[in-house]
Amino acid sequence: MHRTFLLMCLLTVSLMNQVIGLETLTSKYGDTIEIPCNKGQLKETDVTLVKWKYEGGNILVKQLDQNATISPDVNYKNRVSIKKDFSLVITQVTMTDQRTFTCMVVEKDDILEYPVQVTIYKVPSQPQITNLTTAMAVGKPTMLAQCRTEGASPAANITWFKNKTPLMTDRAAIKINTNVDVDKETRLSTTTSTLEYTAVKEDIDAKFTCQVQHIQSANMDSSPLVFTVNYPTEKVDLQVVSQGPFKEGDNVTLKCTADGNPPPSSYSFYINGEKKTVDSNIYTLTNVTRENTGDYKCSLVDNEDIVASVPITVEYLDVVLSTTGKIVKKLGESLEVTVDVKASGAAQTSWKKGNAKLNSLSKFDKLTYSDSGMYECVVSMAGLKKTRTFELVVEGPPVIKNLIKERGEGMAKVLKCVAEGSPKPTVQWSVNGTSAESAYEHGKVTYSITIVPNGNLTVSCTASNVLGSDIKSIDVSALVEDVTMDKQADQKDEYSDQTPLAVGIVVGLMLAVVAIGLAYWLYMKKSRQGSWKTGEKEDGSVEESKKLEESQNQKADV
């Protein structure tokens, strides 16, 4: 009794009532919906009582440690339940469930309400075409068809299309009437739309469809509707059905159509000036060549003045490569490859060597082993492509480029013989050992052998192929320092190669110093002579002065 009195007091205290912001929830017609109370965030220990209700009725009450009490409301008594988190579960929802449900929560010292707005939607049915007519007359309004869709919420919209272009009422050629009816019991909508249309000549083979549009589903289109439009032929049209550009060997299909209805059953085609009448509107040119380039025509059989024409161009591409197949050349020789292209338009040429693209293929003035490989020339134009290839093989007798020795493990020595030539040289060593070889690239391969010499010996490397051979030798010692001494000897050779250059520099510097000293000596001598001559004029005898003047006069005369 005390507990009931406390609940009544709480319900009557307005200051403690709190209404939370309205939450919305959407469900599909016929589904089961779960309506959360306070978004499922209630704690069972804090709740004394939970009551679910709607405007005009109660649904159920759940008290602490008691089973839920469901009200006898005919709308919900067999369709509702409550979860542990106090969410309300409604099965098989209908349009009557589209309303606001309120979860009232009574806690120890507070009362809270959590309203949830539930919206029910139902996808409409597929479009149904009724009252379909079969023909249209040019210039006369005709009721073509009625489009209908049922059982929607909210109401569906219907749009008519002609050749995928939406039609709008213009009160002249197009009139569209749309009605929406709502079932009083189910509260579901039915949308009906009728299309009245005035045909024109261009409507022959036009496809009309109605489309059902709904906010909760993808657009649904009816099957295309094609109506007969009757009018006499005024012009013909010739089309190239095949997709160009056309190349030699293709088949080209022509289609002649008339704007009248019913269309003619036969047409006349003019192929290279020759008239050919066929019981069809299709004519196919087979295995065309460049000579088939020109204008083509079609006309009515009984009226050649109603005619249409279309130009056809047959593209062609001829490529001749001056070099084909396998070409074998000697090392150092020259090679020039030319491409002769004859085409109906501008062609593009590209080159590849193996998988690598080349900017161009210029003349080989002096062939090297790296020039060997498979070359590909691709010429393309207007959908045509021609590929020409040739293989270049550069051959030469073996040449041993280098023969060196390196320290191996322990007392072992590793000898390396670098050979160049094509076909790939083979190597014969004058001693036995563990042999290995590198990859053969650009005409070069490195053979190595590991030996453990017991004493001083000379090892020979002989490289050979079908074009010749080459041999080199190297001295090998059993001493560990052998490789180091060889390196020092190499360094001495390097220094000896640099000695002439150093001597030349020193001699040049010495000559420059001598030249500068000589110039300075001549300058000083001339200066002293000038001073001596001046003193003679001042302090010398009269006779000596006269001799000096005579000498100077003689020099002046000269």
Salt bridges, closest charged atoms under 4 A:
GLU34 OE1 - LYS83 NZ 3.16
ASP97 OD1 - ARG79 NH2 2.98
GLU113 OE2 - LYS53 NZ 3.22
GLU150 OE2 - ARG148 NE 2.80
ASP203 OD1 - LYS162 NZ 2.95
GLU234 OE2 - LYS201 NZ 2.27
GLU248 OE2 - ARG290 NE 2.91
ASP250 OD1 - LYS247 NZ 3.32
GLU304 OE2 - LYS275 NZ 2.46
ASP318 OD2 - ARG290 NH2 3.18
GLU333 OE1 - LYS329 NZ 3.71
GLU406 OE1 - LYS416 NZ 3.58
GLU437 OE2 - LYS424 NZ 2.62
ASP482 OD2 - LYS405 NZ 3.06
ASP482 OD2 - LYS413 NZ 3.45
ASP486 OD2 - LYS405 NZ 2.14
GLU543 OE2 - LYS547 NZ 3.76
